[in-house]
Amino acid sequence: MKRWILAGLVGCMALALAYLPPRGAKSSGRSVFMAQPAWGTPARQRAQALADEWRVADASLRLLRARRHMQVLMRGASAGTSLVVVNESAEVMTAAAPVADSAIHVAWRQLGLGETKVRVAVIIELAASSQRRARPLLEAGVATYLAPDSAHRTTCVAVLPAGSYWTRVFRGARVSGQLPFEAVVQFLKSGLGPCAFYAAYGTPSNSVRAWLVSHRWDLALTLDPDPRSRQGNSPIEMADRENHSWFWEAVYALPPSAVACLASRPDGCRDAVFAGAGDDPTVPVPDIMRIDRRWGRVPRLLEGQRFLGDVARAVGRDRFVSFWTSPLPVDTALAAALKRPVGEWTAD
Amino acid sequence: MSRILGLVLAASLLATPLRGQDSLMARLRRQADSLLSTWREAQLLADVADSLELVRATAGSDTIAVGGLRIIVNPSPLPWREAAERAWSSIDSLYGSAGEDLPRYPYIFRAVDPDSGVRRAVLHVGVELPWDLDVRATTTVLLSTVVAPDFDAALGDWLGAALRPTPRPQEDRTAVFVQLVTVPSEAVRACFLGDISRCKDVLQVGDSTGLLERWYVTPAEREALVTEGFSDYFARGATAPSLQSCRRHRDDACTALLRSLPPRTLPRPLDHAARILLVRTALRAGGRDAYRRLVARPNAAIGERLASAAGMDIDSLVVRWRNDVIASRPRPLTLPWWASFAALGWTAFFGFCALRSSRWRL
């Protein structure tokens, strides 16, 4: 026994003599240098802030104008039509491209929507072919929605900026056997956003609506039964894959309550779901929602965009409608629909 | 009379929301118009501010001119001139006469203290560099940030990378050789063995119809591509059954899945290094005006552009590219005379240990 310990020590000594420099390792002398990115000048930043303000005002104006126009279109549409889709480019509305029209109707059916009380008008905003410097560029990935209100109780309008890629697809330039139709369906399905909830379940109660409005509908961005298909891969799944470790940055950027929820702590989940609830925010009139779907957005709950969609599937239509239209505080109503504490259900 | 009054009152009450919406739209329109005009003024001011900032940031800076390079830098110990001279020879050999256009794209650098504890001023113009770089690193910075003159999107899409000079041309050629002999693709192997039409296919410089079958010739390759490269992508939704069929060696399912990929997502058998090497070969063959000819017709097919740049037909160019790659076979590893004895010694040592160990003895 002792001989083997001695032999092991001698072996280690031999390895150390062979591989370790006798005078100790020298520093490589390389330091980590992080160059800062170039920032816009204060004047440029002010111009960009003004551009953002203009985009908000312009989107609101566009939605109100579109609602008026779409109501005319819907009146002219055949009976039983709950979904109307058009293209818009340079403020001119045209009939939707056939691929877009087919795809959004497929998406509508996949969401289980047929003839609905609240009708949905979708305007696909095509990118202008020549970028004019006369006005700020529209941001692809930021969709705007106009919810039904007292004057227009049965119309929800969605404006989806197509960006350059989808614009080329909808203009037909890149439609080919290589373009998966399912990808177009997925894009438009996720674009229906809050309007899909309005179509499926009607107008929510004031407490539910205020809760959703306070966080820009971030827990109800999609009603898709399988939103992870194609584009919506979970950051956790992505992070666990080989060569995708950089996805952990997205996980590390989550707020503490979301991280606690990720660790299956019911309190963290509850805090994440009801952050801001009960602060009694007023629902603006008109109720215009501006939803940013671009990469880099930090969610308050991982996979939060499908939270209410999952709740709806888990509890069934009747119980979800009772929650959706309940005058009770939102935490009470949701727990009643789930028949268990919200934090526990979410953690599971 | 009272009935008429009642009707008027009811009508006015019903019209109130619409009037409210009209006034809201008018208010929003005024707001949007006002913001737009303010934004335009702000843009003009920002343009002026940016140009003033450019002047301010470069005030007191040195301008180093070497060939077509114009480097505007603040005083620092960085060896700019020596690095620029080294970089220029590489840049000039790649872009040739088009390098004369480079003064249009001056470099602006700001050398800063590499100590992260030193507070730095906000950067509005140019690129920051630590002032302790040596000549080689500084040259690499210049080579890796040079702007290729008149580089068009079609060429960029085909290349999949920027066309810049390389500080290590031999290593780049060797890397392509390694790809040519190790990529598990029949088309690439055929190219390695001298089938030039296959080389044109994998480089995508000839007929690009039926790219899937040209790049992934055998059903086994297509199945491997789907099951190893895209299994996550196809595993959900409507494509999941097709993925299962593909896993059961149904080539029609694998092919259909690969055809359904979005445009330009089919992985190339050879990566961008092979294409960059082809362009470099063309530019070297075509003389000093080769680059100008390459970028002269952005709408032409890539094969035609390369042939025009090289001054030879595309087949000859691809042959030359292949010869260059084959000639860059990596040198075999040479071991010192004692290495084999050391290997035997270690093997014996561990074998002896294993035999003596009670834990592993059967």
Contacts between the chains, C-beta under 8 A, distances in Angstrom:
chain1	res1	chain2	res2	distance
A	4	B	356	7.3
A	7	B	353	7.8
A	11	B	349	7.6
A	31	B	114	5.5
A	31	B	115	8.0
A	31	B	116	7.8
A	31	B	130	7.6
A	31	B	132	7.9
A	32	B	116	7.6
A	33	B	114	5.3
A	33	B	116	7.6
A	33	B	130	4.5
A	34	B	116	7.2
A	35	B	127	6.7
A	35	B	128	4.0
A	35	B	129	7.0
A	36	B	120	6.6
A	36	B	122	7.7
A	36	B	123	5.2
A	36	B	128	6.0
A	37	B	123	7.3
A	38	B	123	5.2
A	38	B	124	6.1
A	38	B	125	6.5
A	38	B	126	6.9
A	38	B	127	7.6
A	39	B	122	5.7
A	39	B	123	6.4
A	39	B	124	5.9
A	40	B	46	7.8
A	40	B	124	7.2
A	41	B	46	6.7
A	41	B	49	4.7
A	41	B	50	5.7
A	41	B	53	5.1
A	41	B	124	5.3
A	42	B	49	7.4
A	43	B	42	7.1
A	43	B	45	5.1
A	43	B	46	4.2
A	43	B	48	7.6
A	43	B	49	3.6
A	43	B	50	7.5
A	44	B	46	4.3
A	44	B	49	6.8
A	44	B	50	6.3
A	46	B	42	5.6
A	46	B	46	7.3
A	47	B	39	6.3
A	47	B	42	3.9
A	47	B	43	5.1
A	47	B	45	7.4
A	47	B	46	4.4
A	50	B	35	6.1
A	50	B	38	5.7
A	50	B	39	4.3
A	50	B	42	5.2
A	51	B	39	5.5
A	53	B	35	5.4
A	54	B	32	6.2
A	54	B	35	4.1
A	54	B	36	5.6
A	54	B	39	5.5
A	57	B	28	5.7
A	57	B	31	4.8
A	57	B	32	4.2
A	57	B	35	5.8
A	58	B	32	5.0
A	60	B	28	5.4
A	61	B	25	6.4
A	61	B	28	4.4
A	61	B	29	5.8
A	61	B	32	5.5
A	64	B	21	6.6
A	64	B	24	6.9
A	64	B	25	5.2
A	64	B	28	7.0
A	65	B	25	7.0
A	133	B	43	7.8
A	134	B	40	7.6
A	135	B	36	6.1
A	135	B	39	7.8
A	136	B	39	6.3
A	150	B	17	6.5
A	151	B	17	3.6
A	151	B	18	6.8
A	151	B	20	7.5
A	151	B	21	6.2
A	174	B	263	5.9
A	176	B	263	7.1
A	177	B	259	5.9
A	178	B	259	6.3
A	178	B	260	7.3
A	178	B	261	6.5
A	178	B	262	6.9
A	178	B	263	5.0
A	179	B	262	6.6
A	179	B	263	6.7
A	180	B	260	4.5
A	180	B	261	7.3
A	180	B	262	6.6
A	182	B	237	6.6
A	182	B	238	5.8
A	182	B	239	7.5
A	182	B	260	7.8
A	183	B	262	6.5
A	226	B	236	6.5
A	226	B	237	6.3
A	228	B	236	6.6
A	229	B	236	4.2
A	229	B	237	3.8
A	230	B	233	7.7
A	230	B	236	7.5
A	230	B	237	6.7
A	233	B	232	7.8
A	241	B	232	7.3
A	286	B	21	7.9
A	286	B	24	7.1
